[in-house]
């Protein structure tokens, strides 16, 4: 009984120290990691013109995996690796959960550079490129690019 009481007494203390994803996105982490919103936006809309991807609505486990990969060096990025390394595992989870809860943007058709580019893109999405061993994008990312779990992120709405 004493152990149960101690657990109830300590639970609010540890819950009060949980990482706050929105605060990290806005202000960075207590350990000095840069804030996320300057590149990915408060609601995760990204800045396509600068090459910063949209994170809103992506699967939280997928985002955690990417942050962990930047942190452990298995995925290299001169911008993201120092940020991810500056986040604790709890911070990474909190940021991922925060961005996963944000609504992805409405998907609109974008004009292709040319009719030929549109035809090539459609073929890659629906058929793939067997000669190069590339499966159709839709095979893994879903018929509308909506993403499938933590392994295949949403492509719809990305630049």
C-alpha positions as CSV (number, residue, x, y, z in Angstrom):
1,X,0.0,0.0,0.0
2,X,2.9,2.4,0.8
3,X,4.3,1.9,-2.7
4,X,0.9,2.7,-4.3
5,X,0.5,5.8,-2.3
6,X,4.1,6.9,-3.2
7,X,3.3,6.4,-6.8
8,X,0.3,8.6,-6.6
9,X,2.2,11.3,-4.8
10,X,5.1,11.3,-7.3
11,X,3.0,11.0,-10.4
12,X,2.0,14.7,-10.6
13,X,5.6,15.8,-10.0
14,X,6.9,13.8,-13.0
15,X,4.0,14.8,-15.2
16,X,4.7,18.4,-14.5
17,X,8.2,18.0,-15.9
18,X,7.0,16.5,-19.2
19,X,8.4,18.1,-22.3
20,X,6.1,20.7,-23.9
21,X,6.2,20.3,-27.7
22,X,4.7,23.7,-28.5
23,X,7.1,25.5,-26.1
24,X,10.1,23.8,-27.8
25,X,8.7,24.6,-31.2
26,X,8.4,28.3,-30.2
27,X,11.5,28.7,-27.9
28,X,13.8,25.8,-28.4
29,X,14.9,23.4,-25.6
30,X,16.3,24.0,-22.2
31,X,19.5,22.4,-23.4
32,X,19.9,25.0,-26.1
33,X,18.4,23.4,-29.2
34,X,17.2,25.9,-31.7
35,X,13.4,26.5,-32.0
36,X,11.6,24.7,-34.8
37,X,9.1,27.3,-35.9
38,X,11.6,29.5,-37.7
39,X,12.0,26.8,-40.4
40,X,8.9,24.6,-40.0
41,X,6.4,27.1,-38.7
42,X,4.3,27.1,-35.6
43,X,1.7,24.8,-37.1
44,X,4.2,22.8,-39.2
45,X,3.4,24.3,-42.6
46,X,7.1,24.5,-43.5
47,X,8.7,26.9,-46.0
48,X,8.7,25.2,-49.3
49,X,10.6,28.0,-51.1
50,X,13.5,27.5,-48.7
51,X,13.4,23.7,-48.7
52,X,11.9,23.3,-45.2
53,X,9.3,20.5,-45.3
54,X,5.8,20.6,-43.9
55,X,5.6,18.5,-40.7
56,X,1.9,19.1,-39.9
57,X,-0.1,15.9,-39.8
58,X,2.9,13.6,-40.3
59,X,2.9,10.5,-38.2
60,X,4.5,11.1,-34.7
61,X,6.5,7.9,-34.8
62,X,7.8,8.8,-38.2
63,X,8.9,12.2,-37.0
64,X,10.6,10.7,-33.8
65,X,12.4,8.3,-36.0
66,X,13.7,11.1,-38.2
67,X,14.8,13.2,-35.2
68,X,16.5,10.2,-33.7
69,X,18.3,9.5,-37.0
70,X,19.6,13.1,-37.1
71,X,20.7,12.9,-33.5
72,X,22.6,9.6,-33.9
73,X,24.1,10.5,-37.2
74,X,22.5,7.8,-39.3
75,X,20.8,10.7,-41.2
76,X,23.0,13.6,-41.9
77,X,22.0,17.3,-42.1
78,X,24.1,20.3,-41.2
79,X,21.0,22.0,-40.0
80,X,18.9,19.3,-38.4
81,X,21.6,17.2,-36.7
82,X,22.7,19.8,-34.2
83,X,19.0,20.6,-33.4
84,X,18.1,17.0,-32.9
85,X,21.2,16.3,-30.8
86,X,20.2,19.2,-28.6
87,X,16.8,17.7,-27.9
88,X,16.4,15.0,-25.3
89,X,14.4,11.8,-26.3
90,X,11.5,13.3,-24.4
91,X,11.8,16.6,-26.2
92,X,11.9,14.8,-29.6
93,X,8.7,12.9,-28.7
94,X,7.0,16.1,-27.5
95,X,7.8,18.0,-30.7
96,X,6.8,15.0,-32.9
97,X,3.5,14.7,-31.0
98,X,2.8,18.4,-31.3
99,X,3.4,18.6,-35.1
100,X,1.5,15.3,-35.7
101,X,-1.6,16.9,-34.1
102,X,-1.5,19.9,-36.4
103,X,-3.8,19.9,-39.5
104,X,-2.0,19.3,-42.8
105,X,-2.7,21.9,-45.5
106,X,-5.5,21.5,-48.0
107,X,-4.0,19.7,-51.0
108,X,-4.3,21.6,-54.3
109,X,-3.1,20.6,-57.7
110,X,0.0,22.4,-58.7
111,X,0.9,23.2,-62.3
112,X,3.7,21.1,-63.6
113,X,6.6,22.7,-65.4
114,X,5.4,21.1,-68.6
115,X,2.9,18.5,-69.9
116,X,5.8,16.1,-70.2
117,X,6.7,16.6,-66.5
118,X,3.1,16.0,-65.5
119,X,3.0,12.8,-67.5
120,X,6.3,11.6,-65.9
121,X,5.2,12.5,-62.4
122,X,1.9,10.7,-62.9
123,X,3.7,7.6,-64.2
124,X,6.1,7.6,-61.3
125,X,3.3,7.9,-58.8
126,X,1.1,5.2,-60.3
127,X,3.5,2.8,-62.1
128,X,7.0,3.5,-60.9
129,X,10.1,3.0,-62.9
130,X,10.8,-0.7,-63.2
131,X,14.0,-0.2,-65.2
132,X,15.5,1.6,-62.2
133,X,13.9,-0.6,-59.6
134,X,11.6,2.2,-58.3
135,X,8.1,1.1,-57.2
136,X,5.2,3.4,-57.7
137,X,5.0,6.1,-55.1
138,X,1.4,5.1,-54.4
139,X,2.4,1.6,-53.5
140,X,4.0,2.7,-50.3
141,X,2.6,6.2,-49.6
142,X,-1.0,5.4,-50.5
143,X,-3.2,6.1,-53.5
144,X,-3.5,9.8,-52.7
145,X,-0.1,10.2,-51.1
146,X,-1.7,10.3,-47.6
147,X,1.0,8.3,-46.0
148,X,1.0,4.9,-44.3
149,X,1.9,4.7,-40.6
150,X,5.3,5.5,-39.4
151,X,7.3,4.0,-42.3
152,X,5.8,6.0,-45.2
153,X,5.1,9.7,-44.7
154,X,2.4,11.7,-46.2
155,X,3.6,13.2,-49.5
156,X,0.3,15.0,-50.4
157,X,0.8,18.7,-49.7
158,X,4.6,18.6,-49.7
159,X,6.4,20.9,-52.1
